[in-house]
């Protein structure tokens, strides 16, 4: 499981875009959203760097949560 902070994810449209972006990299990824804390937890076989790059290309700066 990988957790990302996505500070500019603030609404349902953002959630849909983040989900679509991650699924474009890994269609089988399981994603849990915590909109209040603006975090996602993802179970995927794809490297976190690849997901971060895809999110950045979609306009979302994601950082790995500690």
ZIBEL-V604156 format. One record per residue. N is the residue number from 1. RES is the residue in one letter. SS is DSSP state (2 for helix, 1 for strand, 0 for the rest). PSI is psi in whole degrees, -180 to 180 (none if undefined). NEAR is the number of other C-alpha atoms within 8 Angstrom. Layout:
n: [N:N]
res: [RES:RES]
ss: [SS:SS]
psi: [PSI:PSI]
near: [NEAR:NEAR]
This chain:
n: [1:2:3:4:5:6:7:8:9:10:11:12:13:14:15:16:17:18:19:20:21:22:23:24:25:26:27:28:29:30:31:32:33:34:35:36:37:38:39:40:41:42:43:44:45:46:47:48:49:50:51:52:53:54:55:56:57:58:59:60:61:62:63:64:65:66]
res: [X:X:X:X:X:X:X:X:X:X:X:X:X:X:X:X:X:X:X:X:X:X:X:X:X:X:X:X:X:X:X:X:X:X:X:X:X:X:X:X:X:X:X:X:X:X:X:X:X:X:X:X:X:X:X:X:X:X:X:X:X:X:X:X:X:X]
ss: [0:1:1:1:1:1:0:0:0:0:0:2:2:2:2:2:2:2:2:2:2:2:2:2:2:0:0:0:0:1:1:1:1:1:0:0:0:0:1:1:1:1:1:0:0:0:0:2:2:2:2:2:2:2:2:2:2:0:0:0:0:1:1:1:0:0]
psi: [138:136:132:142:130:85:-27:17:104:-5:178:-35:-42:-46:-46:-40:-43:-46:-46:-40:-46:-42:-20:-27:-40:97:-21:4:139:127:131:130:139:90:-33:-41:-2:49:153:149:130:137:111:153:-3:143:143:-36:-39:-39:-44:-43:-42:-42:-40:-41:-28:-3:14:116:112:136:149:132:147:none]
near: [6:8:11:11:11:12:9:7:10:9:7:6:6:9:11:8:9:11:9:8:11:13:10:7:10:10:7:6:11:7:9:7:9:8:9:5:5:13:13:12:11:11:9:10:6:8:7:7:6:9:11:11:8:11:14:10:7:9:6:11:10:11:8:8:6:3]
